[in-house]
Amino acid sequence: MRQAFCYVKSLADQTQTYTERAKLNINNKSR
């Protein structure tokens, strides 16, 4: 059970960093 939680948490972290990066890319392009 704990393993699954850690897996989901790391997955969420990856998604967050990916979204942040995408936002930065969009900001850079719009400039």
mmCIF file of the N, C-alpha and C atoms, coordinates in Angstrom:
data_MODEL
# 
_entry.id   MODEL 
# 
loop_
_atom_site.group_PDB 
_atom_site.id 
_atom_site.type_symbol 
_atom_site.label_atom_id 
_atom_site.label_alt_id 
_atom_site.label_comp_id 
_atom_site.label_asym_id 
_atom_site.label_entity_id 
_atom_site.label_seq_id 
_atom_site.pdbx_PDB_ins_code 
_atom_site.Cartn_x 
_atom_site.Cartn_y 
_atom_site.Cartn_z 
_atom_site.occupancy 
_atom_site.B_iso_or_equiv 
_atom_site.pdbx_formal_charge 
_atom_site.auth_seq_id 
_atom_site.auth_comp_id 
_atom_site.auth_asym_id 
_atom_site.auth_atom_id 
_atom_site.pdbx_PDB_model_num 
ATOM 1  N N  . MET A 1 1  ? 0.844 -1.199 0.000   1.00 0.00 ? 1  MET A N  1 
ATOM 2  C CA . MET A 1 1  ? 0.000 0.000  0.000   1.00 0.00 ? 1  MET A CA 1 
ATOM 3  C C  . MET A 1 1  ? 0.880 1.251  0.000   1.00 0.00 ? 1  MET A C  1 
ATOM 4  N N  . ARG A 1 2  ? 1.901 1.255  0.838   1.00 0.00 ? 2  ARG A N  1 
ATOM 5  C CA . ARG A 1 2  ? 2.763 2.430  0.931   1.00 0.00 ? 2  ARG A CA 1 
ATOM 6  C C  . ARG A 1 2  ? 3.504 2.651  -0.389  1.00 0.00 ? 2  ARG A C  1 
ATOM 7  N N  . GLN A 1 3  ? 3.934 1.563  -1.025  1.00 0.00 ? 3  GLN A N  1 
ATOM 8  C CA . GLN A 1 3  ? 4.661 1.683  -2.300  1.00 0.00 ? 3  GLN A CA 1 
ATOM 9  C C  . GLN A 1 3  ? 3.806 2.415  -3.329  1.00 0.00 ? 3  GLN A C  1 
ATOM 10 N N  . ALA A 1 4  ? 2.537 2.028  -3.390  1.00 0.00 ? 4  ALA A N  1 
ATOM 11 C CA . ALA A 1 4  ? 1.629 2.645  -4.367  1.00 0.00 ? 4  ALA A CA 1 
ATOM 12 C C  . ALA A 1 4  ? 1.524 4.139  -4.107  1.00 0.00 ? 4  ALA A C  1 
ATOM 13 N N  . PHE A 1 5  ? 1.435 4.509  -2.841  1.00 0.00 ? 5  PHE A N  1 
ATOM 14 C CA . PHE A 1 5  ? 1.322 5.928  -2.499  1.00 0.00 ? 5  PHE A CA 1 
ATOM 15 C C  . PHE A 1 5  ? 2.561 6.686  -2.961  1.00 0.00 ? 5  PHE A C  1 
ATOM 16 N N  . CYS A 1 6  ? 3.727 6.132  -2.691  1.00 0.00 ? 6  CYS A N  1 
ATOM 17 C CA . CYS A 1 6  ? 4.979 6.775  -3.108  1.00 0.00 ? 6  CYS A CA 1 
ATOM 18 C C  . CYS A 1 6  ? 5.023 6.897  -4.620  1.00 0.00 ? 6  CYS A C  1 
ATOM 19 N N  . TYR A 1 7  ? 4.555 5.859  -5.305  1.00 0.00 ? 7  TYR A N  1 
ATOM 20 C CA . TYR A 1 7  ? 4.560 5.866  -6.774  1.00 0.00 ? 7  TYR A CA 1 
ATOM 21 C C  . TYR A 1 7  ? 3.670 6.992  -7.301  1.00 0.00 ? 7  TYR A C  1 
ATOM 22 N N  . VAL A 1 8  ? 2.473 7.098  -6.743  1.00 0.00 ? 8  VAL A N  1 
ATOM 23 C CA . VAL A 1 8  ? 1.540 8.144  -7.172  1.00 0.00 ? 8  VAL A CA 1 
ATOM 24 C C  . VAL A 1 8  ? 2.123 9.515  -6.865  1.00 0.00 ? 8  VAL A C  1 
ATOM 25 N N  . LYS A 1 9  ? 2.759 9.633  -5.711  1.00 0.00 ? 9  LYS A N  1 
ATOM 26 C CA . LYS A 1 9  ? 3.319 10.936 -5.320  1.00 0.00 ? 9  LYS A CA 1 
ATOM 27 C C  . LYS A 1 9  ? 4.420 11.355 -6.297  1.00 0.00 ? 9  LYS A C  1 
ATOM 28 N N  . SER A 1 10 ? 5.311 10.444 -6.625  1.00 0.00 ? 10 SER A N  1 
ATOM 29 C CA . SER A 1 10 ? 6.391 10.776 -7.566  1.00 0.00 ? 10 SER A CA 1 
ATOM 30 C C  . SER A 1 10 ? 5.806 11.102 -8.935  1.00 0.00 ? 10 SER A C  1 
ATOM 31 N N  . LEU A 1 11 ? 4.751 10.387 -9.307  1.00 0.00 ? 11 LEU A N  1 
ATOM 32 C CA . LEU A 1 11 ? 4.097 10.651 -10.585 1.00 0.00 ? 11 LEU A CA 1 
ATOM 33 C C  . LEU A 1 11 ? 3.532 12.065 -10.597 1.00 0.00 ? 11 LEU A C  1 
ATOM 34 N N  . ALA A 1 12 ? 2.896 12.452 -9.505  1.00 0.00 ? 12 ALA A N  1 
ATOM 35 C CA . ALA A 1 12 ? 2.325 13.802 -9.406  1.00 0.00 ? 12 ALA A CA 1 
ATOM 36 C C  . ALA A 1 12 ? 3.440 14.842 -9.468  1.00 0.00 ? 12 ALA A C  1 
ATOM 37 N N  . ASP A 1 13 ? 4.561 14.579 -8.806  1.00 0.00 ? 13 ASP A N  1 
ATOM 38 C CA . ASP A 1 13 ? 5.681 15.521 -8.830  1.00 0.00 ? 13 ASP A CA 1 
ATOM 39 C C  . ASP A 1 13 ? 6.190 15.692 -10.260 1.00 0.00 ? 13 ASP A C  1 
ATOM 40 N N  . GLN A 1 14 ? 6.315 14.584 -10.974 1.00 0.00 ? 14 GLN A N  1 
ATOM 41 C CA . GLN A 1 14 ? 6.786 14.647 -12.359 1.00 0.00 ? 14 GLN A CA 1 
ATOM 42 C C  . GLN A 1 14 ? 5.834 15.488 -13.201 1.00 0.00 ? 14 GLN A C  1 
ATOM 43 N N  . THR A 1 15 ? 4.549 15.258 -13.019 1.00 0.00 ? 15 THR A N  1 
ATOM 44 C CA . THR A 1 15 ? 3.551 16.002 -13.794 1.00 0.00 ? 15 THR A CA 1 
ATOM 45 C C  . THR A 1 15 ? 3.660 17.481 -13.481 1.00 0.00 ? 15 THR A C  1 
ATOM 46 N N  . GLN A 1 16 ? 3.860 17.800 -12.199 1.00 0.00 ? 16 GLN A N  1 
ATOM 47 C CA . GLN A 1 16 ? 3.948 19.208 -11.804 1.00 0.00 ? 16 GLN A CA 1 
ATOM 48 C C  . GLN A 1 16 ? 5.150 19.883 -12.464 1.00 0.00 ? 16 GLN A C  1 
ATOM 49 N N  . THR A 1 17 ? 6.303 19.251 -12.397 1.00 0.00 ? 17 THR A N  1 
ATOM 50 C CA . THR A 1 17 ? 7.496 19.850 -12.995 1.00 0.00 ? 17 THR A CA 1 
ATOM 51 C C  . THR A 1 17 ? 7.307 19.976 -14.500 1.00 0.00 ? 17 THR A C  1 
ATOM 52 N N  . TYR A 1 18 ? 6.652 18.991 -15.101 1.00 0.00 ? 18 TYR A N  1 
ATOM 53 C CA . TYR A 1 18 ? 6.417 19.035 -16.551 1.00 0.00 ? 18 TYR A CA 1 
ATOM 54 C C  . TYR A 1 18 ? 5.525 20.231 -16.902 1.00 0.00 ? 18 TYR A C  1 
ATOM 55 N N  . THR A 1 19 ? 4.477 20.426 -16.111 1.00 0.00 ? 19 THR A N  1 
ATOM 56 C CA . THR A 1 19 ? 3.570 21.554 -16.374 1.00 0.00 ? 19 THR A CA 1 
ATOM 57 C C  . THR A 1 19 ? 4.301 22.871 -16.182 1.00 0.00 ? 19 THR A C  1 
ATOM 58 N N  . GLU A 1 20 ? 5.097 22.954 -15.129 1.00 0.00 ? 20 GLU A N  1 
ATOM 59 C CA . GLU A 1 20 ? 5.855 24.190 -14.876 1.00 0.00 ? 20 GLU A CA 1 
ATOM 60 C C  . GLU A 1 20 ? 6.762 24.484 -16.067 1.00 0.00 ? 20 GLU A C  1 
ATOM 61 N N  . ARG A 1 21 ? 7.435 23.454 -16.554 1.00 0.00 ? 21 ARG A N  1 
ATOM 62 C CA . ARG A 1 21 ? 8.356 23.624 -17.685 1.00 0.00 ? 21 ARG A CA 1 
ATOM 63 C C  . ARG A 1 21 ? 7.588 24.091 -18.916 1.00 0.00 ? 21 ARG A C  1 
ATOM 64 N N  . ALA A 1 22 ? 6.430 23.483 -19.142 1.00 0.00 ? 22 ALA A N  1 
ATOM 65 C CA . ALA A 1 22 ? 5.605 23.858 -20.299 1.00 0.00 ? 22 ALA A CA 1 
ATOM 66 C C  . ALA A 1 22 ? 5.199 25.321 -20.192 1.00 0.00 ? 22 ALA A C  1 
ATOM 67 N N  . LYS A 1 23 ? 4.831 25.742 -18.981 1.00 0.00 ? 23 LYS A N  1 
ATOM 68 C CA . LYS A 1 23 ? 4.442 27.141 -18.787 1.00 0.00 ? 23 LYS A CA 1 
ATOM 69 C C  . LYS A 1 23 ? 5.604 28.060 -19.121 1.00 0.00 ? 23 LYS A C  1 
ATOM 70 N N  . LEU A 1 24 ? 6.800 27.702 -18.666 1.00 0.00 ? 24 LEU A N  1 
ATOM 71 C CA . LEU A 1 24 ? 7.976 28.529 -18.938 1.00 0.00 ? 24 LEU A CA 1 
ATOM 72 C C  . LEU A 1 24 ? 8.210 28.618 -20.435 1.00 0.00 ? 24 LEU A C  1 
ATOM 73 N N  . ASN A 1 25 ? 8.081 27.481 -21.117 1.00 0.00 ? 25 ASN A N  1 
ATOM 74 C CA . ASN A 1 25 ? 8.282 27.463 -22.573 1.00 0.00 ? 25 ASN A CA 1 
ATOM 75 C C  . ASN A 1 25 ? 7.302 28.409 -23.262 1.00 0.00 ? 25 ASN A C  1 
ATOM 76 N N  . ILE A 1 26 ? 6.054 28.361 -22.840 1.00 0.00 ? 26 ILE A N  1 
ATOM 77 C CA . ILE A 1 26 ? 5.026 29.221 -23.445 1.00 0.00 ? 26 ILE A CA 1 
ATOM 78 C C  . ILE A 1 26 ? 5.377 30.684 -23.197 1.00 0.00 ? 26 ILE A C  1 
ATOM 79 N N  . ASN A 1 27 ? 5.797 30.987 -21.979 1.00 0.00 ? 27 ASN A N  1 
ATOM 80 C CA . ASN A 1 27 ? 6.159 32.372 -21.650 1.00 0.00 ? 27 ASN A CA 1 
ATOM 81 C C  . ASN A 1 27 ? 7.316 32.845 -22.516 1.00 0.00 ? 27 ASN A C  1 
ATOM 82 N N  . ASN A 1 28 ? 8.307 31.989 -22.689 1.00 0.00 ? 28 ASN A N  1 
ATOM 83 C CA . ASN A 1 28 ? 9.476 32.372 -23.494 1.00 0.00 ? 28 ASN A CA 1 
ATOM 84 C C  . ASN A 1 28 ? 9.080 32.616 -24.944 1.00 0.00 ? 28 ASN A C  1 
ATOM 85 N N  . LYS A 1 29 ? 8.197 31.770 -25.468 1.00 0.00 ? 29 LYS A N  1 
ATOM 86 C CA . LYS A 1 29 ? 7.793 31.911 -26.874 1.00 0.00 ? 29 LYS A CA 1 
ATOM 87 C C  . LYS A 1 29 ? 6.971 33.180 -27.087 1.00 0.00 ? 29 LYS A C  1 
ATOM 88 N N  . SER A 1 30 ? 6.121 33.508 -26.130 1.00 0.00 ? 30 SER A N  1 
ATOM 89 C CA . SER A 1 30 ? 5.242 34.666 -26.302 1.00 0.00 ? 30 SER A CA 1 
ATOM 90 C C  . SER A 1 30 ? 6.040 35.972 -26.233 1.00 0.00 ? 30 SER A C  1 
ATOM 91 N N  . ARG A 1 31 ? 7.235 35.924 -25.712 1.00 0.00 ? 31 ARG A N  1 
ATOM 92 C CA . ARG A 1 31 ? 8.026 37.142 -25.568 1.00 0.00 ? 31 ARG A CA 1 
ATOM 93 C C  . ARG A 1 31 ? 8.533 37.647 -26.901 1.00 0.00 ? 31 ARG A C  1 
# 
